[in-house]
Amino acid sequence: MAVPSSEKGPITWCHNNNVWKTKSEEIQIKDSGYYQCKTQRSHFSEPVHVEFSSDEVILQVSPHPIFEGDDVFLKCQRKSGQLNKATYYKDEKILQSNYSDTIKLFSVSRDSSKYSCTAFWKTMFSILWHKTSKPLKLQIQELFLPPVLMLSPRQPNEGDPVTLTCETRLPPQKSHVQLRFCFFKDGQRLESGCNSSQEIQIPTMRLEDSGSYWCQAEAVAYKIIKSSSRLKIDVLRIPVSDVNLETRPPGGQLIEGENLVLICSVAKGTGTITFSWHKDGTSVSKKTQQSLLAELLIPTVKMQDAGRYYCVADNGGPILSNRKEVTVRGLVSRPVLILRTPRHQAVVGDVVQLHCEASKGSPPIWYQFYHEDITLGNSSAPNGGGASFNFSLTEEGSGNYTCDANNGLGPQRSDRVSLKVIVPVSDIVLSLRAPETQAMVGDEVEIYCEALKGSPPILYQFYHEDMALGNSLAPMGGGASFKFIVTTEHAGNYSCEADNGLEPQRSEVMTFNITGPCRSRAGLISAGVTGGLLGVLGLPVAAILLRHFRTQRKLGLSAPGASSPSDWQEPSFSRISSTPPQEHLYDGHPAFIELQPIYNNVNPEGLNMVYSQIQSSQPRNGNSANSPRMCQKDKEPVVIYSELRTACCDDSSQQASNHQEGDTEDYENVPRESAVLDH
């Protein structure tokens, strides 16, 4: 780095607030940061930021600083090694491509262009590699500021001398640049040619000297010309003075909708005076009258009416007043509530965002968020705009959401935004809905699946050994059932699955077993006991009444005269417990399915009475209630018979036919007591 110095003495340097002195006007640096320098009689220079990049390829610019009109060198630099070729870009368009690592830009101007370069080099294996630098915007400073035409005195009276000065300045680095100045009135040059002097004098101002003046500064070597703004000069006999601006209400603090009065006055001035009012440099209104005071009414002020006001009084030369700050506090507009969810459908556990924003209203604005008119939380916007509130959804998150905006001048509430929260299915329960009588092969059985939690609609899928049986939809939630006819192939594991569009959930497995008693031993014992009962008790048989049944047609009874029970199979679910037949059962008891009567007809030879085996149970060992019923070949079954109808010896076939088609209203159950069997 280097600093020009026209005087001898030490140079003070500063790097990131570290200060040291050197005698040299140049230093070598290797650390990134901000650098400044000063001489003995100067202030510290503007800071210069230097960055040492770690990128493989960078674009270097020189010299520094750069001023408009300078020639600039761009160098494409590798971190290590030489380049074979470099391509330079301006705003991503090729500027130049050559085998040199440096190009020259002539007489640069101030713009927003960005420059970059692509470096090409060969590796040790002659492979051509390339890398592009980051885009770089040239920081080009003005060679000199646009001139400002100054008038002294600011308001000339007739006969006064006036000095016009075209003020601008060069930066210290460009102090050697020669500038030329020209002055104009109403488009005409005041003096022949232009010169290096920044000012001219008009010895005596006359009324006809009033007009529009401006000046021009030119850097001839750089061909840079800049003009001042126009300055209107009016020569007055007695100018206005002491222009003052007041506001009503005093202090200039209003609420949107109130009236504002701007009062402009002068202490002196003759003739017709033109009063004009301005806000932030923009003209608002103008009045011309023969008075030392004028008022401007701004009815029903709005937010955009706030700003810095001043007035100008002019009776030949404008005089500006003091500036007054007018503040307008605006009522908040009705806010807009936006609900942002991480997915199309909101799910329990999702984090959602409520964003409330009032498009109008003076800051600070306080926002309050509600769910079904219950406060969720609040947030503030100190500089205006909107505010957000984040929260995690629960099952109770469905409903209407609103927000309030308030800046102390009255709250405004947004429209309601509705949200439906989807609850994932859970707690899937699979249960059996058995028929009223004992379920057997051929019966219709219903299994019922229900998700205790979950938003509708819910699709239920039923499985047997993980094979899909079918599905059912519950549009309003709740459960669904699946029915099937019991066959021997239906033994095994059953489960169901619930799905409402999120993660499907499956129930626990329920096992369905189908078993049957031993055919031969049950038949022998049934026949033997029947004969024993008939021999001991005679006909009709005296029986102990256990239970009274009513049966319908076609109960599945075998033909009269059968000597052994028919083959049968009994389905059962592992979750249903068994109860001994001696216990009193009611139809709603879960074990009632196992204890329903089993009907088998027996008719020993030589007897006129037909008996039916209505229940057969096997002795069980230990805790067998939870095990499937299996054949017990080494223990006697308990057999219960019922008298159905007396068989006619003369016409047994006709009797059997009548028996199958008729109804049996009542019959008695005869338990096989151990004493009778022993006999």
C-alpha positions in Angstrom: 0.0 0.0 0.0 1.1 3.5 -0.7 0.1 7.0 0.4 1.0 10.2 -1.4 2.7 12.8 0.8 3.7 16.3 0.0 5.5 16.7 3.3 8.3 14.9 5.1 7.7 13.1 8.4 6.4 9.8 9.7 3.3 8.1 8.3 0.8 6.7 10.7 -0.8 3.4 9.7 -3.8 1.6 11.2 -4.9 -2.0 10.6 -8.0 -3.1 12.4 -7.4 -0.6 15.2 -3.7 -1.5 15.5 -1.6 1.7 14.9 2.0 2.0 14.0 4.3 4.5 12.3 6.8 4.3 9.5 9.0 6.6 7.5 8.0 5.0 4.3 5.0 6.0 2.2 4.5 2.3 1.2 4.1 -0.9 3.2 3.8 -4.5 2.3 0.8 -6.3 3.8 -0.3 -10.0 4.1 -3.3 -9.9 6.4 -6.9 -9.2 5.4 -8.7 -6.3 7.0 -9.2 -2.5 6.9 -6.2 -0.2 6.5 -5.9 3.5 7.0 -3.1 6.1 7.0 -2.4 9.7 7.9 0.3 12.3 7.8 1.4 14.6 10.5 -1.2 17.3 9.6 -4.0 15.2 8.1 -6.8 13.1 9.4 -7.0 9.3 8.8 -7.9 8.4 5.3 -11.0 6.5 4.4 -10.6 2.8 5.3 -9.5 0.4 2.5 -10.6 -3.2 2.8 -8.0 -5.8 1.6 -8.9 -9.5 1.5 -6.4 -12.3 1.0 -8.5 -15.1 -0.6 -7.9 -18.8 -0.3 -9.6 -19.6 -3.6 -7.7 -21.4 -6.3 -8.3 -18.6 -8.8 -8.9 -14.9 -8.0 -9.3 -11.8 -10.1 -6.9 -9.0 -9.0 -7.6 -5.3 -9.9 -5.1 -2.5 -9.9 -4.6 0.3 -9.2 -6.4 1.1 -6.0 -8.4 3.1 -5.4 -10.1 3.4 -8.9 -11.6 6.6 -10.1 -13.8 7.2 -13.1 -11.7 7.7 -16.2 -8.8 5.6 -14.9 -7.3 2.7 -16.9 -7.6 -0.5 -14.9 -5.7 -3.7 -15.1 -7.4 -7.1 -14.5 -5.2 -10.0 -13.6 -6.3 -13.6 -13.4 -4.2 -15.2 -10.7 -3.8 -18.8 -9.6 -3.0 -19.6 -6.0 0.1 -21.6 -7.2 1.5 -22.1 -10.7 1.3 -20.4 -14.0 -1.6 -20.0 -16.4 -1.7 -21.2 -20.0 -4.7 -19.1 -20.9 -7.2 -16.8 -19.3 -10.7 -15.7 -20.3 -12.2 -12.6 -18.9 -15.9 -11.9 -18.5 -18.0 -8.8 -17.9 -21.5 -9.5 -16.6 -20.9 -13.2 -17.6 -20.2 -12.2 -21.2 -16.8 -12.8 -22.7 -14.8 -9.7 -22.5 -11.4 -11.0 -23.8 -9.6 -14.3 -24.1 -5.8 -14.5 -24.5 -2.7 -16.2 -23.4 -1.8 -13.4 -21.0 -2.9 -13.3 -17.4 -3.5 -9.5 -17.5 -5.9 -7.3 -19.5 -6.4 -3.5 -19.5 -9.7 -1.6 -19.3 -9.5 1.9 -20.6 -11.3 4.9 -19.0 -13.6 3.0 -16.8 -16.9 4.5 -15.7 -19.1 4.0 -12.7 -21.6 1.2 -13.2 -22.7 -2.0 -11.6 -20.9 -4.4 -13.9 -19.3 -7.5 -12.4 -16.0 -9.0 -13.7 -14.6 -12.5 -13.5 -12.1 -14.7 -15.2 -11.5 -18.4 -16.0 -7.9 -19.7 -15.7 -6.6 -22.6 -17.8 -3.5 -24.6 -17.0 -2.1 -28.0 -17.7 -1.3 -30.6 -15.2 1.9 -32.7 -15.1 0.0 -35.2 -17.3 -0.9 -32.5 -19.8 -4.5 -32.5 -18.8 -6.1 -29.0 -19.3 -7.8 -27.8 -16.1 -9.8 -24.7 -15.7 -11.3 -22.7 -12.8 -13.4 -19.6 -12.6 -13.0 -16.8 -10.1 -15.7 -15.3 -8.0 -17.5 -12.3 -9.6 -15.9 -9.0 -8.6 -17.6 -5.6 -8.8 -15.2 -2.7 -9.4 -15.4 0.0 -6.7 -15.1 3.1 -8.9 -15.1 6.4 -7.2 -16.2 9.7 -8.6 -13.3 11.8 -10.0 -15.0 14.8 -8.6 -18.5 15.6 -7.3 -21.1 17.3 -9.4 -20.6 21.1 -8.9 -22.9 23.2 -6.8 -23.6 26.8 -7.9 -23.3 29.1 -4.9 -24.6 32.7 -4.9 -23.3 35.4 -2.6 -25.2 37.0 -1.2 -28.0 34.4 -1.5 -30.6 37.0 -2.2 -29.2 39.9 -4.1 -30.9 43.3 -4.0 -30.9 45.7 -6.9 -27.4 47.3 -7.1 -25.6 44.7 -5.0 -22.5 42.9 -6.2 -22.9 39.1 -6.6 -20.3 36.4 -6.6 -21.1 33.0 -8.3 -19.0 30.1 -7.2 -19.0 26.6 -8.9 -18.0 24.4 -6.0 -16.6 20.9 -6.3 -13.4 19.2 -5.2 -10.9 16.5 -6.3 -9.8 13.6 -4.0 -6.3 13.9 -2.7 -5.1 11.1 -5.0 -6.3 13.2 -8.0 -5.3 16.6 -6.8 -3.1 17.0 -10.0 -6.1 16.8 -12.3 -6.9 20.2 -14.0 -10.6 21.3 -14.0 -12.2 23.9 -16.2 -15.3 25.9 -15.1 -18.0 27.6 -17.1 -21.0 29.7 -16.0 -24.4 30.0 -17.8 -27.5 32.1 -17.5 -30.7 31.0 -19.2 -28.6 28.8 -21.5 -26.1 31.4 -22.5 -22.5 31.5 -21.4 -21.7 34.5 -19.2 -18.1 34.9 -20.4 -16.3 33.9 -23.5 -14.7 30.6 -23.1 -14.0 28.8 -19.8 -11.2 29.0 -17.4 -9.7 27.3 -14.3 -11.3 29.8 -11.9 -14.2 28.4 -9.8 -16.0 31.8 -9.5 -17.0 34.9 -11.3 -18.2 38.3 -10.1 -21.1 40.5 -11.3 -20.3 44.0 -10.0 -23.8 45.4 -10.0 -27.0 43.3 -10.1 -29.9 44.8 -12.1 -33.5 43.6 -12.3 -32.9 42.2 -15.8 -30.1 40.0 -14.3 -32.8 37.9 -12.8 -32.8 34.4 -14.3 -31.7 30.8 -14.2 -28.0 30.2 -13.5 -25.9 27.1 -13.6 -22.3 26.1 -13.9 -20.2 23.3 -15.4 -16.9 21.6 -14.4 -14.8 19.6 -16.9 -11.8 17.3 -16.4 -10.4 17.9 -19.9 -7.8 15.0 -19.8 -10.5 12.5 -18.8 -13.3 14.0 -20.9 -15.6 14.1 -17.9 -18.1 16.9 -17.7 -20.5 17.6 -14.8 -23.1 20.3 -14.4 -24.7 21.9 -11.4 -28.5 22.1 -10.8 -30.2 25.3 -12.0 -30.3 28.2 -9.6 -33.0 30.8 -10.1 -31.9 34.3 -9.2 -34.3 37.2 -8.8 -33.1 40.7 -8.0 -35.4 42.2 -5.4 -35.9 45.7 -4.2 -36.9 44.6 -0.6 -36.7 40.9 -0.1 -38.7 38.9 2.3 -36.9 37.8 5.5 -37.3 35.7 8.6 -39.5 33.0 7.0 -41.1 30.8 9.7 -43.1 27.6 9.6 -45.6 26.5 12.3 -48.0 23.6 12.6 -51.4 23.2 14.1 -51.7 21.2 16.2 -48.5 22.4 17.8 -45.7 19.8 17.7 -46.9 18.3 14.5 -48.1 15.0 16.1 -51.3 13.6 14.6 -53.4 10.5 14.3 -54.4 9.3 10.9 -57.6 11.1 9.9 -57.0 14.4 11.7 -56.5 17.7 10.0 -53.1 19.4 9.7 -52.5 23.2 9.2 -49.1 24.5 8.0 -48.6 28.2 8.7 -45.9 30.1 6.7 -45.0 33.7 7.7 -42.4 36.3 7.0 -41.1 39.2 9.1 -40.4 41.6 6.1 -41.2 41.8 2.5 -43.1 43.9 0.0 -45.2 43.3 -3.0 -46.8 40.0 -3.9 -45.3 37.1 -2.0 -45.5 33.5 -3.2 -45.6 31.0 -0.5 -44.9 27.3 -1.2 -44.8 24.3 1.1 -42.5 21.3 0.7 -42.2 17.9 2.2 -38.9 16.1 2.1 -37.8 18.3 -0.9 -41.0 17.7 -2.9 -43.4 20.6 -3.5 -46.8 20.2 -1.8 -48.7 23.4 -2.6 -48.3 27.0 -3.5 -50.2 30.3 -2.8 -49.5 33.9 -4.1 -51.0 36.8 -2.1 -50.2 40.2 -0.7 -49.8 39.1 2.9 -47.1 38.2 5.3 -48.8 35.0 6.3 -50.4 32.0 4.5 -52.0 28.8 5.7 -52.2 25.4 4.1 -54.8 22.9 5.2 -54.1 19.2 4.7 -57.4 17.5 5.6 -57.7 13.9 6.9 -54.0 13.2 7.0 -52.7 9.8 6.1 -49.5 7.9 6.9 -47.8 9.2 3.7 -48.3 12.8 4.9 -45.7 12.3 7.6 -42.3 13.9 7.0 -40.1 17.0 7.3 -41.9 20.1 6.1 -40.6 23.6 5.3 -42.0 26.6 3.4 -40.6 29.1 1.0 -41.5 32.7 0.7 -40.6 34.4 -2.5 -41.2 38.0 -3.7 -38.3 38.0 -6.1 -36.0 35.5 -4.4 -37.0 32.4 -2.5 -36.3 32.2 1.3 -36.6 28.9 3.1 -38.2 28.5 6.5 -37.1 26.3 9.3 -38.1 22.6 9.1 -40.8 21.0 11.1 -41.2 17.3 11.6 -44.8 16.0 11.2 -45.5 12.5 12.5 -48.7 10.6 11.7 -49.6 7.5 13.6 -51.7 5.3 11.5 -54.4 2.9 12.8 -53.6 -0.7 12.0 -55.5 -2.2 9.1 -57.3 -5.5 9.4 -54.5 -8.0 9.6 -54.1 -11.0 7.3 -53.5 -14.4 9.0 -51.5 -17.0 7.0 -51.2 -20.5 8.4 -48.1 -22.4 7.1 -47.9 -26.2 7.5 -45.0 -28.5 6.6 -47.2 -30.6 4.5 -50.5 -30.5 2.6 -52.5 -32.0 5.5 -51.6 -31.0 9.0 -50.8 -34.0 11.3 -50.5 -34.3 15.0 -46.9 -33.4 16.0 -46.3 -31.1 13.1 -44.9 -27.6 13.8 -47.0 -25.0 12.1 -46.5 -21.3 11.8 -49.1 -18.5 12.2 -48.0 -15.3 10.4 -50.1 -12.2 11.1 -49.5 -9.0 9.2 -51.2 -5.7 9.1 -50.4 -3.9 5.8 -51.0 -0.5 7.4 -50.3 1.0 10.8 -47.6 2.8 12.7 -45.0 0.7 14.4 -44.5 -0.8 16.9 -47.3 -3.3 16.3 -48.3 -6.0 18.9 -49.8 -9.2 17.5 -51.9 -11.7 19.5 -52.7 -15.2 18.2 -55.9 -17.2 19.1 -57.3 -20.7 18.6 -61.1 -20.7 19.0 -60.7 -17.3 20.8 -58.3 -18.8 23.3 -54.9 -17.0 23.4 -52.0 -19.0 22.0 -49.2 -16.4 22.3 -48.1 -13.1 21.1 -45.3 -11.4 19.2 -44.2 -7.8 18.4 -43.0 -6.1 15.2 -41.0 -3.1 16.5 -40.4 -1.7 13.0 -43.8 -2.7 11.5 -44.6 -5.6 9.2 -45.8 -8.9 10.4 -44.9 -11.4 13.2 -45.0 -15.1 13.5 -45.9 -17.7 16.1 -44.8 -21.4 15.9 -46.4 -24.2 17.8 -46.7 -28.0 17.7 -50.1 -29.5 16.8 -52.1 -31.7 19.1 -55.2 -33.7 18.6 -57.2 -30.6 19.8 -55.5 -28.4 17.1 -58.4 -28.5 14.6 -60.6 -25.4 14.5 -60.5 -21.7 13.7 -57.4 -19.5 14.2 -57.4 -15.7 14.3 -55.0 -12.9 15.2 -55.1 -9.3 16.5 -53.0 -6.4 15.5 -52.7 -3.4 17.8 -50.4 -0.4 17.9 -52.1 1.3 20.8 -54.7 3.1 18.7 -57.2 0.2 18.7 -57.0 -3.5 17.8 -58.0 -5.1 14.6 -58.8 -8.8 14.2 -58.1 -11.0 11.1 -60.5 -13.3 9.3 -60.7 -16.8 10.6 -58.5 -19.5 9.2 -59.6 -23.1 9.6 -57.3 -26.0 10.1 -58.1 -29.7 10.3 -55.6 -31.8 12.1 -55.2 -35.4 11.0 -54.7 -37.8 13.9 -52.7 -41.0 12.9 -54.5 -44.2 13.6 -53.4 -46.1 16.7 -54.6 -48.7 19.2 -56.0 -51.1 16.7 -58.3 -53.8 18.2 -59.5 -56.9 16.5 -62.4 -58.7 18.1 -64.9 -61.5 17.4 -68.6 -61.0 17.0 -70.0 -64.5 17.2 -73.5 -65.6 16.4 -76.0 -66.2 19.1 -75.7 -70.0 18.9 -72.6 -72.2 18.8 -70.4 -71.4 15.7 -69.8 -74.5 13.6 -68.5 -75.3 10.2 -70.8 -73.5 7.8 -71.7 -70.7 10.2 -71.2 -67.1 9.3 -68.6 -65.4 11.6 -67.9 -61.7 11.8 -64.6 -60.2 12.9 -64.5 -56.5 13.9 -61.6 -54.1 13.6 -61.5 -50.7 15.2 -58.9 -48.0 15.6 -59.5 -46.3 19.0 -57.7 -43.2 17.7 -57.4 -41.7 14.2 -59.1 -39.2 11.9 -61.6 -40.5 9.4 -61.9 -41.8 6.8 -60.2 -45.0 7.9 -59.6 -48.0 5.5 -59.5 -51.3 7.3 -57.8 -54.3 5.7 -58.3 -57.9 7.1 -55.7 -60.6 6.9 -55.5 -64.4 7.4 -52.0 -65.6 7.9 -50.9 -62.2 6.3 -53.0 -62.9 3.2 -55.5 -60.1 2.5 -59.1 -61.2 2.9 -60.8 -57.9 2.1 -61.2 -54.3 3.2 -63.8 -52.0 4.4 -64.0 -48.2 4.6 -65.2 -46.2 7.7 -65.9 -42.8 6.2 -67.0 -41.3 9.6 -64.5 -43.2 11.7 -65.2 -46.0 14.1 -64.6 -49.6 13.1 -65.5 -52.0 10.3 -66.3 -55.7 10.1 -65.6 -58.6 7.8 -67.8 -61.7 7.6 -67.0 -65.2 6.3 -68.4 -68.7 6.4 -66.5 -71.0 8.7 -64.6 -73.9 7.0 -61.8 -76.1 8.3 -59.3 -74.0 6.3 -60.2 -70.9 8.4 -58.0 -72.1 11.3 -55.0 -69.9 11.9 -53.9 -66.3 12.7 -56.0 -63.3 11.9 -55.1 -59.6 12.1 -56.3 -56.3 10.6 -54.7 -53.0 9.5 -56.1 -49.5 9.8 -54.9 -46.7 7.4 -56.1 -43.1 7.2 -53.4 -41.9 4.7 -50.6 -41.7 7.2 -48.7 -44.5 8.8 -50.9 -47.7 8.7 -51.1 -49.6 12.0 -51.8 -53.3 12.5 -53.6 -55.0 15.3 -52.4 -57.9 17.5 -52.8 -61.4 16.1 -55.9 -63.4 17.0 -55.7 -67.2 16.6 -58.7 -69.3 15.4 -58.6 -73.0 16.1 -60.9 -75.8 14.7 -60.8 -79.2 16.5 -63.2 -82.1 17.1 -63.8 -85.0 19.6 -62.8 -88.7 19.0 -65.4 -90.4 16.9 -65.2 -94.1 18.0 -65.1 -93.8 21.8 -67.8 -91.1 21.9 -70.0 -93.3 19.9 -69.5 -96.4 22.0 -70.0 -94.6 25.3 -73.1 -92.8 23.9 -74.7 -96.1 22.9 -73.7 -97.9 26.1 -75.0 -95.2 28.3 -78.2 -95.0 26.4 -78.8 -98.7 26.8 -77.9 -98.5 30.5 -80.3 -95.6 31.1 -83.1 -97.4 29.3 -82.5 -100.6 31.2 -82.5 -99.0 34.6 -85.1 -96.3 34.2 -87.5 -97.9 31.8 -89.8 -96.0 29.5 -90.7 -93.3 29.8 -87.5 -92.1 31.3 -87.6 -90.0 34.5 -85.0 -87.3 34.0 -83.7 -84.4 36.0 -84.6 -81.2 34.3 -81.5 -79.1 33.6 -82.5 -76.6 31.0 -85.4 -75.9 28.7 -84.6 -75.3 25.0 -86.7 -74.3 22.0 -85.4 -75.6 18.7 -86.3 -74.7 15.2 -86.5 -76.8 12.0 -83.5 -78.5 10.6 -81.2 -78.5 13.6 -78.8 -81.0 11.9 -80.1 -84.1 13.8 -79.1 -87.4 12.3 -81.7 -90.0 11.2 -83.4 -92.1 13.9 -81.7 -95.3 14.7 -78.2 -94.0 14.4 -76.0 -95.9 16.7 -73.2 -93.3 17.1 -73.0 -89.5 16.9 -72.4 -87.9 13.5 -69.0 -86.4 12.6 -68.7 -82.7 13.6 -66.2 -79.9 14.0 -66.2 -77.1 16.4 -64.6 -73.7 15.7 -63.2 -71.7 18.6 -61.1 -68.5 19.1 -58.1 -68.7 21.4 -59.2 -65.5 23.2 -62.5 -67.2 24.3 -62.3 -69.1 27.6 -64.1 -72.4 28.4 -66.6 -72.9 31.2 -67.6 -76.4 32.6 -71.1 -77.4 31.6 -72.2 -77.6 35.2 -71.9 -73.8 35.6 -74.9 -71.6 34.8 -74.3 -69.6 31.6 -76.1 -66.8 30.0 -76.2 -65.9 26.4 -73.9 -62.8 26.7 -71.1 -64.8 28.4 -67.9 -65.1 26.3 -67.8 -68.8 27.0 -71.3 -69.4 25.8 -70.0 -70.1 22.3 -68.2 -73.2 23.6 -71.1 -74.5 25.7 -73.9 -74.4 23.1 -75.7 -77.8 22.7 -74.4 -80.4 20.2 -77.2 -82.4 18.8 -76.7 -86.1 17.8 -79.5 -88.7 17.6 -79.1 -92.2 19.0 -81.7 -95.0 19.0 -80.5 -98.3 20.5 -82.1 -101.4 19.0 -85.3 -102.6 20.5 -86.3 -99.3 22.0 -89.1 -97.1 20.9 -87.6 -93.8 22.2 -85.1 -91.7 20.3 -82.4 -89.8 22.3 -80.2 -87.0 21.2 -76.8 -86.2 22.5 -77.0 -82.5 23.2 -73.6 -81.9 24.9 -70.4 -83.8 25.2 -67.4 -82.5 27.2 -64.0 -84.0 27.8 -62.2 -84.1 31.1 -59.3 -81.6 31.2 -56.1 -81.6 33.1 -54.8 -78.7 35.0 -55.0 -75.3 33.4 -56.5 -76.3 30.1 -59.0 -73.4 29.7 -56.7 -71.6 27.3 -55.8 -74.6 25.2 -57.8 -76.0 22.2 -60.0 -78.9 22.9 -58.3 -82.2 21.9 -59.4 -85.8 21.9 -59.0 -87.6 25.2 -58.8 -91.3 24.4 -58.1 -92.5 27.9 -60.9 -90.8 29.8 -64.6 -91.0 29.5 -66.6 -88.1 28.1 -69.5 -86.6 29.9 -72.6 -87.2 27.7 -76.0 -85.5 28.1 -79.0 -86.9 26.3 -82.4 -85.6 25.6 -85.6 -87.5 24.8 -86.9 -86.3 21.4 -89.7 -88.5 20.2 -91.0 -92.1 20.6 -90.0 -94.1 17.6 -92.8 -96.2 16.1 -91.7 -99.8 15.5 -94.1 -100.3 12.6 -93.2 -97.4 10.5 -89.7 -96.3 11.4 -89.0 -94.7 8.1 -92.1 -92.6 8.1 -91.4 -91.6 11.8 -87.9 -90.5 10.8 -89.3 -88.4 8.0 -91.9 -86.8 10.3 -89.2 -86.1 12.8 -87.0 -84.3 10.4 -89.7 -82.0 9.2 -91.5 -81.3 12.5 -90.7 -78.9 15.3 -89.6 -80.2 18.7 -91.0 -77.8 21.3 -89.6 -79.1 24.6 -87.3 -81.7 25.7 -85.4 -82.7 28.9 -81.7 -82.9 29.4 -80.6 -86.0 31.3 -77.1 -85.8 32.7 -75.0 -88.9 32.9 -74.4 -89.3 36.6 -71.6 -91.5 37.7 -73.8 -93.9 39.6 -76.0 -94.6 36.6 -72.9 -95.2 34.4 -71.5 -97.5 37.0 -74.7 -99.5 37.0 
